[in-house]
Amino acid sequence: MMNPLALVTIDRKTGRFDREFTLRRISARFPDLCTLDAKQCVEIALDVAEEQAIVADEDDNAEYQHLFALVRRLKSVSPNPDDERLIERFLPSALVMAAALREMGVIGRNHRRLDWEDEDQVAIAFEHTWLKTRFAEGQDILGQAVRKAFAVPLEFEGVANIHLIRLLSTAYYLHEANQGESFLLPVRKLATPLRVSATLISQLIDKGCRLGILKVSNPYYNWESGVARRFQFDVDNPRVLTPGLHRKVEIEKDREPQF
């Protein structure tokens, strides 16, 4: 028997979340929320939950990456993302995402930092994340680089792997944005827009280094001391075709990057 308080359920025919069911539950739980806001909360929360199921890892900080991804998406659709009244307005999104992630088994197995079944804890964590998040998705340099990588990917001699092409193209646009100076490739932040796990991002970076396209600029980096690797993009590497001559590709709507 279904929990009468459940916010999500899986449609047996499609294997996807039943969004109309969740919309009805949210509208009943939050009667002051207008229909448009309720629909937006549900759509964004379930979209982010499905994306986070792809990129989730076992790191202790991964739980908060889910909320970070949700808040960045919500701020991107808000005309005034600094308005703190939006925290209460969008709280249902956090509750729906938490329920969806539990349903998919992404969270809930080990409550290491946050009990996702405790809505009061989720509410406080959501508020904290909202206030600490400076950029909406796609507004920072990293987000802009990823969008360019999807819209105008570079071509690389002998490289056909689409995930590697997108990672290296992102690196090139970060190189360009930093006017040739070194840049970071934060694996967790790249995982969501590139639609792969953080582990695969690390593997793609290592592959780029083995090809000589990416070069570590600070060989004395140390993860434990908080000194992250910084990279240079070797535009003179023979595998890199001339920037500006690379082929522009049409992006299917469902393949656009999400942050």
N, C-alpha and C positions, 0 to 999 in steps of 0.2 A: 504494500500500500504506500502511495506517495505521501511524503511529509506535507501536511497542509500549509506549512510555512515556507516550503522550498521555493527558491527564486528561479531555478533553472530545471529544465528537463530535456532529454535527448529525444528528438523525433525518430522513431524507429524506422520510418521509411527512408529518411535521408541520411541518418546517422549524424546529423548536425543539431545544434541547439534550436529548440522551438522558440523563436523570438517573440511570437505573438503571445505565447504562454507567459514569458517573462515580463512582457509589457503589461499584461493584465495584472500580474502579481505586484509589480512596482507601482502601478496606478492605484491599486488597493492599499498598499502599504504607505504611500505618500500621496494622499488625496489632494494636497495643495500644489503638487507638481503638475504644471500644464501638460497637455498631451504631447506637444512638440518636444518639450524638455525631457519628458519620460522616454519618448522614442529615441531621442539622441543619446540619453544615458545608456539605454539597453544596447543600441547598435554599437556604440563605441566600446562599451565594456566587453561585449562578446567578441568583437573583432580583436581587441587587444589580448583577451584571454586565449583565443585560438592561436594568435601569433606567438604569445609567450610560451605556449605548450611546445612550440617548435624549438625555441631558443633556450629553454630552461636548462639549467645545470644544477649541480649539487653544492655549489658554493654557499657559504653562510650568508653572503650579501645578496644572493639571487632573489630572495623573497622581496626585498625592497626594490629590486629592478623591475618587478611587475608593477608596483605602484608608480615608480618613476615613469615607465612607459605610458601608463594610463594618464597620468597628470600631463605629460607633454602633449599627448593627443588631445586631451580636453582643452588645454590652453590654446591649441592651434585653431580651435573652432570658436573661441571666445573673443568677442570684440574688445573686451577689456580684461585680459588675463590676470591683472594685478588686483582686481576687485575681490576682496576676501569673502564677500557674500556668495561668490560662486562655489566656495568650499561646501557650504550646506546644500546648495542647489545640485551639485554633482555628486554628493555623497552616495546616492543610490548606485552610481556607476561602480564605485569601489566595492559595494556589497555584492553587486551582480558579478563582477570580475572574480571576487573571492569565491563565490559559490560555484562559478564555472570552473575555476582552476581546481577546486576540491573535487568537483564531479569528474574531471579528466584525470585526477590523480597526480596533478603537478605539485600541489601543496597539500598539507594535511597529514602526510605520513610521519613527518618529524617536525614538531613545532619547536624550532631551535631559537628563533628570535621573535616570532609573532604568532599568536594563536589565531589563525584565520577563521576559526569557528566562532570567535568572540567578536561580535559586531562592534562593541565599544572599543576594543583594541584596534580593529581595522579603521574605525572612524578617526582615532587619534593619529594613527600612522599616516592616514590619507591627508589629514590637515597638515601634519608636519612636512610631508613630502611636497604638498602644494606650495607651502611657504618657502621651501628651500629650492624649488625648481625655478631657475632663472629664465630658461628658454623654452618656448613652445617647440614642438617637433619641426625640424627643417629650418629653424631660424639661426642656428649657430653655424659656425664654419664647417663643422663635421657634417651636419645635415645638408648643407648646400653642396658639399663635395659629393655626397652619396647621390643626391638628386642629379647632379651633372653626370655622374658615372652611369646612371641608368639611362639618361637621355642621350648622352653622346659618349659612349664607351670608347676607349682607345683600342687599337688593334696591336697585337703582340705576335711576333713571328713564332710559330710553333705552339701557340697557346690557344686551345679551343674550349677549355673548361670555363663555363659561364661564371661560376662563383669566383674563380681566380681573376678573370677579366674584370669583374666588378670591383673586387678588392684592390687590384692594382690601379684601376682607373680612379677609384676614390683616393688612393695615395697620390696619384699625379695631381689631382685637383687640390689636394691639401698642400702639395709642394707649390703649386701655382698661387694659392691663396696666401701662403707664407713667403712668397717672393723668393723661393729657392732655399729658405731656411729649413731646419729640421722640424719634424712634426711628430705627434703622437698617433698611434693607431690603437685606441682603447677597445679591447676585444668585446667587452660586454655591451658597450654603446653601439658597436658596429653590428652585433649579432641580430638585433631586431630589424633594422632597415634592410640588411642583406638577407634576411630570412633563413639564417642558418644558426647553428649553435656557436657559443663562444669558443668551444673546443675546436670547431672547424675553422673559425677565424684565425686562431693561433696557428693552425696547420697551414692555412693559406699564406699567412705572413712568412712562415718559415720557408715555404715554397718560393715565394717572391724573393727572399734573401738568397736561396740556393741558385736561383736564376740570375742573380746579380742585379736585378731591377731595383730591389730595395736594399739599402745598406744601413746597418746600425751605426748611428753617429756617436753614441756614447757607450763604448765597450765596457765601461765599468758600472753599468746599471746594476741595481740590486733590488729585487722585488721586496725583500724583507725590510729594507730601510726606506722603502717608498720612492726609490729612484727608478722611474719607468724607462723603458727603451724608447729612444727617439730615432727617427728614420730620415734618410735622404732618398729621394727618387732619382735614379740615374737616367737622365733623359738621353744620355749618349750611348746607353746600352744598345747594341745592334738588334736586340729583340723588340725594342720599342719603335714603332713606326712614327713618322713625323707628326707630332701634335698639330691639329688643325686640318689634317688630311684624313682623319679617321672617319669611318662611316657612321652617319646618324641613323639610329634605328627607331622604329616605332614601338612604343611600349604599350602592351595590353593593359587595360585598366587594373586587372587583378594582379599584375606583376609590378605595379608601381611600388617604390619603397615606402614602408611605414616605419615610423620611429617610435 
